[in-house]
Amino acid sequence: MSISIETLEGSQRRVTIIVAADKIEAAYKEQLKGYAKNARVDGFVKVKVPHQLLNNVLAWQLVKMCYLMKCNVHSLMPVIAD
């Protein structure tokens, strides 16, 4: 995983995070298995939530997790809410 931080005008920063695809894929599949067993979504039986819906939720969580982790490492204040 690599990160680059560009200083823009004022206090703005541009953060670019690059993660190896094989690491993302492995972590994603592992999380999808665990999440699928316990996912509760209105309108669906517990174990019958469509995989596309789970994919959308997990993709955002993965991006958010990487972003927050790298912000913490580099002592940056995140600009997304929990």
N, C-alpha and C positions, 0 to 999 in steps of 0.2 A: 504494500500500500504506500502510495506516495502522495504528498500534498504540496501545493504551491500557494503562496499567499501574495497577492499583488496589492500594493497600496494605491488607492485611487485618491481622488480629491477629498480633503477634509479627513474625517475619521472613517471613511468607507474602505472596505477591503473586498477583494474578489478572491474566493477560496475555490481551488480546483483540487478534487480528490480523485485519484486513479487507483482502482482496486482490480487485482487479477480476476479474470472471469471465472476461472476454476474454483477459486475460493468463494466467490459470490454464489455460484451454482450449488456447491456443496452445502453451504450455510442455508441457502434458500430452501433446498429440498428437505433438509432436516427440520427446519422451522415449519414448513408446510405440513409435514406428517403430524407433528405435535399439535399444530393449530387446528387441523382438520378433525381431530378426535374430540376437541373440546369447544369448537366454534359454536356460538349461539347467535343466530341472526334471525330477526323477526321474519316470520313467514316461511321458515324452513325448519325441518326436523333436525335435531342436533348433529347427526352424522351425514346429513344430506345437503349441506350447503354447496352450491356449485363451485367448482374449482376456479373458474374465472373470477368469481367474487373474492375468493380467498387469495388468489394471485394479486388482485388489485390492492387489497388490504396489506398483505405482506410486503409487496414491493415498496410501498410508501414507508412502512415501518423500517425496512432495511436501509433505505436511503437516509431516513431520519437518524437511525442508530449510528451510522458511519459519520454523519455530519456532526452529531453531538459529541461523539467520541473524539473526533479530531479537534473540535472547538475546545474541548477540555484539555487536550494535550498541549495545545498552543496558547492556552490562556485567553481565548477569544470568547466574547459573549454571544451566544446563539441568537438568531433573529426569528426563530420559529417557536411557536407555543407547543407545550406538551399535549 
